[in-house]
Amino acid sequence: MRGVFVTGTDTGVGKTVVAAALLQAFSHAGLKTVGMKPVASGATLTRDGLRNDDALALQRTANLPRPYPLVNPYVFLPPVAPHIAAAEAGVVIQMQHILRTYQQLCAGSDMVVVEGVGGWQVPLTPTLAVPDMARALALPVVLVVGMRLGCLNHALLTARAIRADGLALAGWVANDVATDMARRAENLAILEQLLDTPLLADIPYHPGASNAVVAECFDAALRGRVLEIAH
């Protein structure tokens, strides 16, 4: 079973869009897929319990059915930093529980796409953060860069941190979060040069686009690159 860990330069840069598109692309390649959002804050209370929209999107897009608690073992109501939400709920996020859930989720699958929470350095507890989770899952990382003013600094710092934390950077995705970024082409070009990892997709601003439409932004050859690195 192979997989990738999707992180972003910040919250709201399109991690879920990219994670779901990867699931769609890998499904089209004939792989049995599962998606996971280990920790999510910002949820709706339903008759089945708390449900997070990002986790639901991954659950729907993967082609192997999995119960929600396996897709999203830690979910919190308020849309705040997860360590704050967990403390308010009286919950301690435990890596052992995430790993046990991950193993159950992945049974019988070929490919898992795991989406992080917030940006790379977001704390989950006073002693646990997103890099610890990615390291424990031992997955190569796909970095989603929200293309807007400031993305150069955010992307380069995040890539440096990922590598410093001992993770492989499998590639990056440029995702438009607005339509009015000045000098976008120049920013994209310097990121391609300095990130030193494949640009897997360049996603235009297209609110409400289906996963299938976004998946088409992943070039087949570069999608194969993710498959080669994923383990």
N, C-alpha and C positions, 0 to 999 in steps of 0.2 A: 504494500500500500504506500502510495506517495502522497505528497501534499505540499501546500505553500501557506505561509502566514502573511496576511494582507495588513499592512499598517499604513499610516498616512502622515503627512507633514503637520496635520492639525486635525481637530474635529471638523466635520462638515465639508471634507474635501472629496468625498465620493468613494470611501472605502467599500461601502455596501454595494454600490453600483458596480465597482470593479470585481468584487468577490463574486457577486451573482453572475456577472458576465463570464468570468472564468469558469464557474460551474457549468454554465450553458455551453461554453466552448468545449470543455472537456467531455461533457455529455455527448455533444455532436461527434467527438472523436471516438465514441464507443466505450467510454469509461464509466464505471459505476461510481457515482459521486455522492458525497455528503458534505454538508456545510455546517460550520460551528461558529457561534458567537459566545465564547466562554463567559464573558462578563458584559452586561448591558445595563446602563442606567437611563431611565426615561421609558416608561412603560404605561400601558393601559390596563386597568383592572377589568377582567372579563369573567364570565361564569366559570372559565377553566383556570383562572388565576391570572397573574401578571403576564402580559405579553408585550414584547418589544418589537417594533416594526422591522428593524434591521434583521433580527433573528428570524422573524416570520418570512422575510424575503428569501433568506438562505434556505430555510426549511422547504419553501415552495419550489425553489429552483433546482435543488438537488434531485437526482432521479431515483435515489433510494429513500423510501419513507422512513422517517425517524420521529419518535415522540419529542415534543417540544423540550422537556427537561434535559434530554441528551444534547439537543442543539444549543440550548442556552441554560446552563446549570445555575448561573447566578444572574438574577434579574431584579432590578430595583425600580421603584415607582418614580422618584424625582429625577429630572434630567440634570444631574449634577455629577461632579467627579465621583467615580465609583467608590473610592475609599471613604468619602463623606456619606454617600448613600448607604453603604454597608454598615458603617458605624451607627447611623440613625436607625437602621433596621435591626441592630443588634446581631449582625451576621459577621463572621470572620471568613474572608475568602481564603480557601485552602487549596494549594496546588495539588495535593494528593487527590482531592475530590475532582478537580478538573481533569487530571490524568486518568482517573478511573472512568469518568464519563466519556472522555475522548476515546479510550479503548473500546468501550461498548458501542459508541457511535460509529467507529470506523470498521467494526467487524463486517467482513464481506464486501468492503468497498475497494476501489482501485485508487481513488483520489479524494483527498479531503482539502477543502479550502477553509481556513480558519481566519476569521476577522477579529482584529484587535479592538481596543476601545480607546477613543481619543487619539492622541499622538503616541510617539514611541516611548516617551519617558513618563507616561501617566502612572501614578502610584495606585496600587490596588489595596494595599495595607501599608502601615508604617514601615514594613520590612520587605514588601513584595511589590514589584512593578511589572509593566508590560514586557520588558526584556527578559525577566525571569520566566515568564509564561512561555514566550517564544523559544527560549533556550531549553526549557523542560520538554516542550513538544518536539524539539530538534527539527524544526522545519525551516527551509530557506525562505527569505522574506521578499515580498513584492511591495515596493514603496509607491503609494499614490501621492502624486504632487498636485495640489490644487493650484492651477495656473492663475495667479493673481499677483499683484504687487507684493513683494516680500518673499516670493516663492524660492528665489535663488538661495538666500540665506537659510530658510527653513529646510529646503531639500538637501543642501550640502551638509548642514549640521546633522540632519537625521541620518543620512547615509554614513557619515563618519561614525555616529554613535552606534548604528547597527553593526558595523564592522568591528568597532572597538569592543562591543559586547560579545564578539565571537560568532556572530551569525553570518551566513552567506546571503548576499544581496543578489537575488535571482534576476532582478530587472526592475524597471520602474514604469509607471503609467502617468502620462500627462492628461489631466482631466480639467477641462474648462469649467470654472465655477461662476463665470460671468461672460459677457460678450464684449467687454470694453477694455481688455487688458492692453495697455500700451506696449508696443514693441514685443509682441508675443513671440514672433518668429525668432527674434534675436535671443530672447530668454530661453526658448526651447533649444536653440542651437548650442548655447553655452552649457546648458544642463546635459545635453547629449555628450558634450566633450568632457565635462568635469566629473560627472557621476560615475563614469567608467563601468557601466553595466548596461545591458540592452534596453532600449526603449521598446516596451512590449506593445504599447498602444497609445495613440494620440486621439483622445475622445473629445469631440466638439461639444459645445454647449447645446444640450438638447433635453430640456426638462421633460420628464415623463416618458422618455424613450424606453422601449421594451428591452429586456435582457438580451434578446436575440439581436436587436439592432446594435446594441453596445458591443456584443460579442464579435460582431463583424469587424470592429475596429482592431481586433487582435489579429495581426498578420499570421498566417498559418505557420510560417517558418519560425517566427519568434515564439508562437505558442508551443512549438516543438522544443524550443530552447528551455521553456519552463518545465516541460515534461522531462527533459534530460537532467535538469538540476534537481527537480523535486525528488524526494526520497522518503 
